[in-house]
Amino acid sequence: VDVALLTQRVGELVTVIPDHTWSVEQSTPAIVRGDSDRLLQAWLQLADNAAKYTPPGSAIEVGSAAHAGGVQLWVRDHGPGIPPAMRHRIFRRFDRGSGKRAVGGSGLGLAIVDAIAKAHRGHCTIAETPGGGATFTLEIPIGTRAHVPSPVRAGDVLLQREATG
């Protein structure tokens, strides 16, 4: 997967998510082994979550970066953030944290992101955005071979969790 092209594609697609100012803050010229469609799916899910849980009109940035062991695909918002005590829970299926309950969704989006990251032998982290908000980062190792079910759907996540739970 060409990470720079993937970053460009995400930057194009997020602009249709309404009520926010979107920007690509950084792009890295790196290559990772993986499934570009599933990485795109996970990254867009993070962007959609950021848009749902941040005030209308706020800026949301996306970007990619490389380091010695892999790449980072991130979404940074300027909303209320996620309390540290909640961060371990939000990747569980049906767990939607303590934010706006009126926000639509099944509570499976971040579980799907987690499944895609793990299938790429990576993970997703959450950090505080300086000044307020949350930064979600997909960490994908360089040079590992992904074993990604295609496509990753909510039902796949349920079956996977039940089998390992």
Contact map, one row per residue, 1 for C-alpha under 8 A:
111001000000000000000000000000111111000000000000000000000000000000000000000000000000000000000000000000000000000000000000000000000000000000000000000000000000000000000
111111000000000000000000000011110000000000000000000000000000000000000000000000000000000000000000000000000000000000000000000000000000000000000000000000000000000000000
111111100000000000000000001111110000000000000000000000000000000100000000000000000000000000000000000000000000000000000000000000000000000000000000000000000000000000000
011111110000000000000000001111000000000000000000000000000000000100000000000000000000000000000000000000000000000000000000000000000000000000000000000000000000000000000
011111111000000000000000000000000000000000000000000000000000000000000000000000000000000000000000000000000000000000000000000000000000000000000000000000000000000000000
111111111100000000000000000000000001000100000000000000000000000000000000000000000000000000000000000000000000000000000000000000000000000000000000000000000000000000000
001111111110000000000001001000000000000000000000000000000000011100000000100000000000000000000000000000000000000000000000000000000000000000000000000000000000000000000
000111111111000000000001001000000000000000000000000000000000000000000000000000000000000000000000000000000000000000000000000000000000000000000000000000000000000000000
000011111111100000000000000000000000000000000000000000000000000000000000000000000000000000000000000000000000000000000000000000000000000000000000000000000000000000000
000001111111110000000000000000000000000100110000000000000000000000000000000000000000000000000000000000000000000000000000000000000000000000000000000000000000000000000
000000111111111000000111000000000000000000000000000000000000010000000000000000000000000000000000000000000000000000000000000000000000000000000000000000000000000000000
000000011111111000000000000000000000000000000000000000000000000000000000000000000000000000000000000000000000000000000000000000000000000000000000000000000000000000000
000000001111111110000000000000000000000000000000000000000000000000000000000000000000000000000000000000000000000000000000000000000000000000000000000000000000000000000
000000000111111110000100000000000000000000010010000000000000000000000000000000000000000000000000000000000000000000000000000000000000000000000000000000000000000000000
000000000011111111001100000000000000000000000000000000000000000000000000000000000000000000000000000000000000000000000000000000000000000000000000000000000000000000000
000000000000111111000000000000000000000000000000000000000000000000000000000000000000000000000000000000000000000000000000000000000000000000000000000000000000000000000
000000000000111111110000000000000000000000000001001000000000000000000000000000000000000000000000000000000000000000000000000000000000000000000000000000000000000000000
000000000000001111110000000000000000000000000000000000000000000000000000000000000000000000000000000000000000000000000000000000000000000000000000000000000000000000000
000000000000000011111000000000000000000000000000001000011100000000000000000000000000000000000000000000000000000000000000000000000000000000000000000000000000000000000
000000000000000011111100000000000000000000000000001000011111000000000000000000000000000000000000000000000000000000000000000000000000000000000000000000000000000000000
000000000000001000111110000000000000000000000000000000001111000000000000000000000000000000000000000000000000000000000000000000000000000000000000000000000000000000000
000000000010011000011111000000000000000000000000000000000011110000000000000000000000000000000000000000000000000000000000000000000000000000000000000000000000000000000
000000000010000000001111100000000000000000000000000000000011110000000000000000000000000000000000000000000000000000000000000000000000000000000000000000000000000000000
000000110010000000000111111000000000000000000000000000000000111000000000000000000000000000000000000000000000000000000000000000000000000000000000000000000000000000000
000000000000000000000011111000000000000000000000000000000000111000000000000000000000000000000000000000000000000000000000000000000000000000000000000000000000000000000
000000000000000000000001111100000000000000000000000000000000011110000000000000000000000000000000000000000000000000000000000000000000000000000000000000000000000000000
001100110000000000000001111110000000000000000000000000000000001110000000000000000000000000000000000000000000000000000000000000000000000000000000000000000000000000000
001100000000000000000000011111000000000000000000000000000000000111000000000000000000000000000000000000000000000000000000000000000000000000000000000000000000000000000
011100000000000000000000001111100000000000000000000000000000000000000000000000000000000000000000000000000000000000000000000000000000000000000000000000000000000000000
011100000000000000000000000111110000000000000000000000000000000001000010000000000000000000000000000000000000000000000000000000000000000000000000000000000000000000000
111000000000000000000000000011111000000000000000000000000000000000000000000000000000000000000000000000000000000000000000000000000000000000000100000000000000000000000
111000000000000000000000000001111100000000000000000000000000000000000110000000000000000000000000000000000000000000000000000000000000000000011111000000000000000000000
100000000000000000000000000000111110000000000000000000000000000000000000000000000000000000000000000000000000000000000000000000000000000000000111110000000000000000000
100000000000000000000000000000011111001000000000000000000000000000000000000000000000000000000000000000000000000000000001000000000000000000000001110100000000000000000
100000000000000000000000000000001111111000000000000000000000000000000000000000000000000000000000000000000000000000000000000000000000000000000000010100000000000000000
100001000000000000000000000000000111111100000000000000000000000000000000000000000000000000000000000000000000000000000000000000000000000000000000000000000000000000000
000000000000000000000000000000000011111110000000000000000000000000000000000000000000000000000000000000000000000000000000000000000000000000000000000000000000000000000
000000000000000000000000000000000011111111000000000000000000000000000000000000000000000000000000000000000000000000010000000000000000000000000000000101110000000000000
000000000000000000000000000000000111111111100000000000000000000000000000000000000000000000000000000000000000000000011000000000000000000000000000000000000000000000000
000001000100000000000000000000000001111111110000000000000000000000000000000000000000000000000000000000000000000000000000000000000000000000000000000000000000000000000
000000000000000000000000000000000000111111111000000000000000000000000000000000000000000000000000000000000000000010000000000000000000000000000000000000000000000000000
000000000000000000000000000000000000011111111100000000000000000000000000000000000000000000000000000000000000000110011000000000000000000000000000000000000000000000000
000000000100000000000000000000000000001111111110000000000000000000000000111000000000000000000000000000000000000010000000000000000000000001000000000000000000000000000
000000000100010000000000000000000000000111111111000000000000000000000000000000000000000000000000000000000000000000000000000000000000000000000000000000000000000000000
000000000000000000000000000000000000000011111111100000000000000000000000000000000000000000000000000000000000110010000000000000000000000000000000000000000000000000000
000000000000000000000000000000000000000001111111110000000000000000000000001000000000000000000000000000000000010010000000000000000000000100000000000000000000000000000
000000000000010000000000000000000000000000111111111000000000010000000000001000000000000000000000000000000000000000000000000000000000000000000000000000000000000000000
000000000000000010000000000000000000000000011111111100000000000000000000000000000000000000000000000000000000000000000000000000000000000000000000000000000000000000000
000000000000000000000000000000000000000000001111111110000000000000000000000000000000000000000000000000000000000000000000000000000000000000000000000000000000000000000
000000000000000000000000000000000000000000000111111111000001000000000000001110000000000000000000000000000000000000000000000000000000000000000000000000000000000000000
000000000000000010110000000000000000000000000011111111110001000000000000000000000000000000000000000000000000000000000000000000000000000000000000000000000000000000000
000000000000000000000000000000000000000000000001111111000000000000000000000000000000000000000000000000100000000000000000000000000000000000000000000000000000000000000
000000000000000000000000000000000000000000000000111111100000000000000000000000110000000000000000001100100000000000000000000000000000000000000000000000000000000000000
000000000000000000000000000000000000000000000000011111110100000000000000000011110000000000000000000000000000000000000000000000000000000000000000000000000000000000000
000000000000000000000000000000000000000000000000001011111100000000000000000000100000000000000000000000000000000000000000000000000000000000000000000000000000000000000
000000000000000000110000000000000000000000000000001001111100000000000000000000000000000000000000000000000000000000000000000000000000000000000000000000000000000000000
000000000000000000111000000000000000000000000000000000111110000000000000000000000000000000000000000000000000000000000000000000000000000000000000000000000000000000000
000000000000000000111000000000000000000000000000000001111111000000000000000011100000000000000000000000000000000000000000000000000000000000000000000000000000000000000
000000000000000000011110000000000000000000000000000000001111100000000000000011000000000000000000000000000000000000000000000000000000000000000000000000000000000000000
000000000000000000011110000000000000000000000000011000000111110000000000001111000000000000000000000000000000000000000000000000000000000000000000000000000000000000000
000000000000000000000111100000000000000000000000000000000011111000000000001110000000000000000000000000000000000000000000000000000000000000000000000000000000000000000
000000100010000000000111110000000000000000000010000000000001111100000000111100000000000000000000000000000000000000000000000000000000000000000000000000000000000000000
000000100000000000000001111000000000000000000000000000000000111110000000111000000000000000000000000000000000000000000000000000000000000000000000000000000000000000000
001100100000000000000000011100000000000000000000000000000000011111000011110000000000000000000000000000000000000000000000000000000000000000000000000000000000000000000
000000000000000000000000011100000000000000000000000000000000001111100011100000000000000000000000000000000000000000000000000000000000000000000000000000000000000000000
000000000000000000000000000101000000000000000000000000000000000111111111000000000000000000000000000000000000000000000000000000000000000000000000000000000000000000000
000000000000000000000000000000000000000000000000000000000000000011111110000000000000000000000000000000000000000000000000000000000000000000000000000000000000000000000
000000000000000000000000000000000000000000000000000000000000000001111100000000000000000000000000000000000000000000000000000000000000000000000000000000000000000000000
000000000000000000000000000000000000000000000000000000000000000001111110000000000000000000000000000000000000000000000000000000000000000000001100000000000000000000000
000000000000000000000000000000010000000000000000000000000000000001111111000000000000000000000000000000000000000000000000000000000000000000111100000000000000000000000
000000000000000000000000000001010000000000000000000000000000000111101111100000000000000000000000000000000000000000000000000000000000000000111100000000000000000000000
000000000000000000000000000000000000000000000000000000000000000111000111110000000000000000000000000000000000000000000000000000000000000011110000000000000000000000000
000000100000000000000000000000000000000000100000000000000000011110000011111000000000000000000000000000000000000000000000000000000000000011100000000000000000000000000
000000000000000000000000000000000000000000100000000000000000011100000001111100000000000000000000000000000000000000000000000000000000001111000000000000000000000000000
000000000000000000000000000000000000000000100110010000000001111000000000111110000000000000000000000000000000000000000000000000000000001110000000000000000000000000000
000000000000000000000000000000000000000000000000010000000001110000000000011111000000000000000000000000000000000000000000000000001000111100000000000000000000000000000
000000000000000000000000000000000000000000000000010001000111100000000000001111100000000000000000000000000000000000000000000000001000111000000000000000000000000000000
000000000000000000000000000000000000000000000000000001000111000000000000000111111000000000000000000000000000000000000000000000001011110000000000000000000000000000000
000000000000000000000000000000000000000000000000000011100100000000000000000011111000000000000000000000000000000000000000000000000001110000000000000000000000000000000
000000000000000000000000000000000000000000000000000011000000000000000000000001111100000000000000000000000000000000000000000000000001110000000000000000000000000000000
000000000000000000000000000000000000000000000000000000000000000000000000000001111110000000000000000000000000000000000000000000011001110000000000000000000000000000000
000000000000000000000000000000000000000000000000000000000000000000000000000000011111011000000000000000000000000000000000000000010000110000000000000000000000000000000
000000000000000000000000000000000000000000000000000000000000000000000000000000001111111000000000000000000000000000000000000000000000000000000000000000000000000000000
000000000000000000000000000000000000000000000000000000000000000000000000000000000111111100000000000000000000000000000000000000000000000000000000000000000000000000000
000000000000000000000000000000000000000000000000000000000000000000000000000000000011111100000000000000000000000000000000000000000000000000000000000000000000000000000
000000000000000000000000000000000000000000000000000000000000000000000000000000000111111111000000100000000000000000000000000000000000000000000000000000000000000000000
000000000000000000000000000000000000000000000000000000000000000000000000000000000111111111100000000000000000000000000000000001000000000000000000000000000000000000000
000000000000000000000000000000000000000000000000000000000000000000000000000000000001111111100000000000000000000000000000000000000000000000000000000000000000000000000
000000000000000000000000000000000000000000000000000000000000000000000000000000000000011111110010100000000000000000000000000000000000000000000000000000000000000000000
000000000000000000000000000000000000000000000000000000000000000000000000000000000000011111111011100000000000011000000000000000000000000000000000000000000000000000000
000000000000000000000000000000000000000000000000000000000000000000000000000000000000001111111010000000000000011011000000000000000000000000000000000000000000000000000
000000000000000000000000000000000000000000000000000000000000000000000000000000000000000011111110000000000001011000000000000000000000000000000000000000000000000000000
000000000000000000000000000000000000000000000000000000000000000000000000000000000000000001111110000000000011111000000000000000000000000000000000000000000000110000000
000000000000000000000000000000000000000000000000000000000000000000000000000000000000000000011111000000000111000000000000000000000000000000000000000000000000000000000
000000000000000000000000000000000000000000000000000000000000000000000000000000000000000011111111100000000011000000000000000000000000000000000000000000000000000000000
000000000000000000000000000000000000000000000000000000000000000000000000000000000000000001000111111010000010000000000000000000000000000000000000000000000000000000000
000000000000000000000000000000000000000000000000000000000000000000000000000000000000010011000011111000000000000000000000000000000000000000000000000000000000000000000
000000000000000000000000000000000000000000000000000000000000000000000000000000000000000000000001111110000000000000000000000000000000000000000000000000000000000000000
000000000000000000000000000000000000000000000000000010000000000000000000000000000000000000000001111110000000000000000000000000000000000000000000000000000000000000000
000000000000000000000000000000000000000000000000000010000000000000000000000000000000000000000000011111100000000000000000000000000000000000000000000000000000000000000
000000000000000000000000000000000000000000000000000000000000000000000000000000000000000000000001011111110000000000000000000000000000000000000000000000000000000000000
000000000000000000000000000000000000000000000000000000000000000000000000000000000000000000000000000111110000000000000000000000000000000000000000000000000000000000000
000000000000000000000000000000000000000000000000000110000000000000000000000000000000000000000000000111111000000000000000000000000000000000000000000000000000000000000
000000000000000000000000000000000000000000000000000000000000000000000000000000000000000000000000000011111100000000000000000000000000000000000000000000000000000000000
000000000000000000000000000000000000000000000000000000000000000000000000000000000000000000000000000000111111100000000000000000000000000000000000000000000000000000000
000000000000000000000000000000000000000000000000000000000000000000000000000000000000000000000100000000011111100000000000000000000000000000000000000000000000000000000
000000000000000000000000000000000000000000000000000000000000000000000000000000000000000000001111000000001111111000000000000000000000000000000000000000000000000000000
000000000000000000000000000000000000000000000000000000000000000000000000000000000000000000011110000000001111111100000000000000000000000000000000000000000100100000000
000000000000000000000000000000000000000000001000000000000000000000000000000000000000000000001000000000001111111110000000000000000000000000000000000000000100000000000
000000000000000000000000000000000000000000001100000000000000000000000000000000000000000001111000000000000011111111000000000000000000000000000000000000000000000000000
000000000000000000000000000000000000000000000000000000000000000000000000000000000000000001111000000000000011111111100000000000000000000000000000000000000000100000000
000000000000000000000000000000000000000001000000000000000000000000000000000000000000000000000000000000000001111111110000000000000000000000000000000000011100100000000
000000000000000000000000000000000000000011101100000000000000000000000000000000000000000000100000000000000000111111111000000100000000000000000000000000000000000000000
000000000000000000000000000000000000000000000000000000000000000000000000000000000000000000100000000000000000011111111100001100000000000000000000000000000000000000000
000000000000000000000000000000000000000000000000000000000000000000000000000000000000000000000000000000000000001111111110000000000000000000000000000000000000100000000
000000000000000000000000000000000000011001000000000000000000000000000000000000000000000000000000000000000000000111111111000000000000000000000000000100010000000000000
000000000000000000000000000000000000001001000000000000000000000000000000000000000000000000000000000000000000000011111111111100000000000001110000000000000000000000000
000000000000000000000000000000000000000000000000000000000000000000000000000000000000000000000000000000000000000001111111111000000000000000000000000000000000000000000
000000000000000000000000000000000000000000000000000000000000000000000000000000000000000000000000000000000000000000111111110000000000000000000000011110000000000000000
000000000000000000000000000000000100000000000000000000000000000000000000000000000000000000000000000000000000000000011111110000000000000000011001111100000000000000000
000000000000000000000000000000000000000000000000000000000000000000000000000000000000000000000000000000000000000000001111111000000000000000011001110000000000000000000
000000000000000000000000000000000000000000000000000000000000000000000000000000000000000000000000000000000000000000001111111100000000000001111000000000000000000000000
000000000000000000000000000000000000000000000000000000000000000000000000000000000000000000000000000000000000000001001100111110000000000001110000000000000000000000000
000000000000000000000000000000000000000000000000000000000000000000000000000000000000000000000000000000000000000011001000011111000000000111100000000000000000000000000
000000000000000000000000000000000000000000000000000000000000000000000000000000000000000000000000000000000000000000000000001111100000000111100000000000000000000000000
000000000000000000000000000000000000000000000000000000000000000000000000000000000000001000000000000000000000000000000000000111110000011110000000000000000000000000000
000000000000000000000000000000000000000000000000000000000000000000000000000000000000000000000000000000000000000000000000000011111000011100000000000000000000000000000
000000000000000000000000000000000000000000000000000000000000000000000000000000001100000000000000000000000000000000000000000001111101111000000000000000000000000000000
000000000000000000000000000000000000000000000000000000000000000000000000000111001000000000000000000000000000000000000000000000111111111000000000000000000000000000000
000000000000000000000000000000000000000000000000000000000000000000000000000000000000000000000000000000000000000000000000000000011111100000000000000000000000000000000
000000000000000000000000000000000000000000000000000000000000000000000000000001000000000000000000000000000000000000000000000000001111100000000000000000000000000000000
000000000000000000000000000000000000000000000000000000000000000000000000000001111000000000000000000000000000000000000000000000011111110000000000000000000000000000000
000000000000000000000000000000000000000000000000000000000000000000000000000111111100000000000000000000000000000000000000000000011111111000000000000000000000000000000
000000000000000000000000000000000000000000000000000000000000000000000000000111111100000000000000000000000000000000000000000001111001111100000000000000000000000000000
000000000000000000000000000000000000000000000000000000000000000000000000011110000000000000000000000000000000000000000000000001111000111110000000000000000000000000000
000000000000000000000000000000000000000000000100000000000000000000000000011100000000000000000000000000000000000000000000000111100000011111000000000000000000000000000
000000000000000000000000000000000000000000000000000000000000000000000001111000000000000000000000000000000000000000000000000111000000001111100000000000000000000000000
000000000000000000000000000000000000000000100000000000000000000000000001110000000000000000000000000000000000000000001000011110000000000111110000000000000000000000000
000000000000000000000000000000000000000000000000000000000000000000000111100000000000000000000000000000000000000000001000011110000000000011111000000000000000000000000
000000000000000000000000000000010000000000000000000000000000000000000111000000000000000000000000000000000000000000001001111000000000000001111100000000000000000000000
000000000000000000000000000000010000000000000000000000000000000000001110000000000000000000000000000000000000000000000001110000000000000000111111000000000000000000000
000000000000000000000000000000111000000000000000000000000000000000001110000000000000000000000000000000000000000000000000000000000000000000011111000000000000000000000
000000000000000000000000000000011000000000000000000000000000000000000000000000000000000000000000000000000000000000000000000000000000000000001111100000000000000000000
000000000000000000000000000000011100000000000000000000000000000000000000000000000000000000000000000000000000000000000001100000000000000000001111110000000000000000000
000000000000000000000000000000001100000000000000000000000000000000000000000000000000000000000000000000000000000000000001100000000000000000000011111000000000000000000
000000000000000000000000000000001110000000000000000000000000000000000000000000000000000000000000000000000000000000000011100000000000000000000001111100000000000000000
000000000000000000000000000000000000000000000000000000000000000000000000000000000000000000000000000000000000000000000011000000000000000000000000111110000000000000000
000000000000000000000000000000000110010000000000000000000000000000000000000000000000000000000000000000000000000000010011000000000000000000000000011111010000000000000
000000000000000000000000000000000000000000000000000000000000000000000000000000000000000000000000000000000000000000000010000000000000000000000000001111110000000000000
000000000000000000000000000000000000010000000000000000000000000000000000000000000000000000000000000000000000000000000000000000000000000000000000000111110000000000000
000000000000000000000000000000000000010000000000000000000000000000000000000000000000000000000000000000000000000000000000000000000000000000000000000011111000000000000
000000000000000000000000000000000000010000000000000000000000000000000000000000000000000000000000000000000000000100010000000000000000000000000000000111111101100000000
000000000000000000000000000000000000000000000000000000000000000000000000000000000000000000000000000000000000000100000000000000000000000000000000000000111111100000000
000000000000000000000000000000000000000000000000000000000000000000000000000000000000000000000000000000000001100100000000000000000000000000000000000000011111110000000
000000000000000000000000000000000000000000000000000000000000000000000000000000000000000000000000000000000000000000000000000000000000000000000000000000001111111000000
000000000000000000000000000000000000000000000000000000000000000000000000000000000000000000000000000000000000000000000000000000000000000000000000000000011111111100000
000000000000000000000000000000000000000000000000000000000000000000000000000000000000000000001000000000000001001100100000000000000000000000000000000000011111111110000
000000000000000000000000000000000000000000000000000000000000000000000000000000000000000000001000000000000000000000000000000000000000000000000000000000000111111111000
000000000000000000000000000000000000000000000000000000000000000000000000000000000000000000000000000000000000000000000000000000000000000000000000000000000011111111100
000000000000000000000000000000000000000000000000000000000000000000000000000000000000000000000000000000000000000000000000000000000000000000000000000000000001111111110
000000000000000000000000000000000000000000000000000000000000000000000000000000000000000000000000000000000000000000000000000000000000000000000000000000000000111111111
000000000000000000000000000000000000000000000000000000000000000000000000000000000000000000000000000000000000000000000000000000000000000000000000000000000000011111111
000000000000000000000000000000000000000000000000000000000000000000000000000000000000000000000000000000000000000000000000000000000000000000000000000000000000001111111
000000000000000000000000000000000000000000000000000000000000000000000000000000000000000000000000000000000000000000000000000000000000000000000000000000000000000111111
000000000000000000000000000000000000000000000000000000000000000000000000000000000000000000000000000000000000000000000000000000000000000000000000000000000000000011111
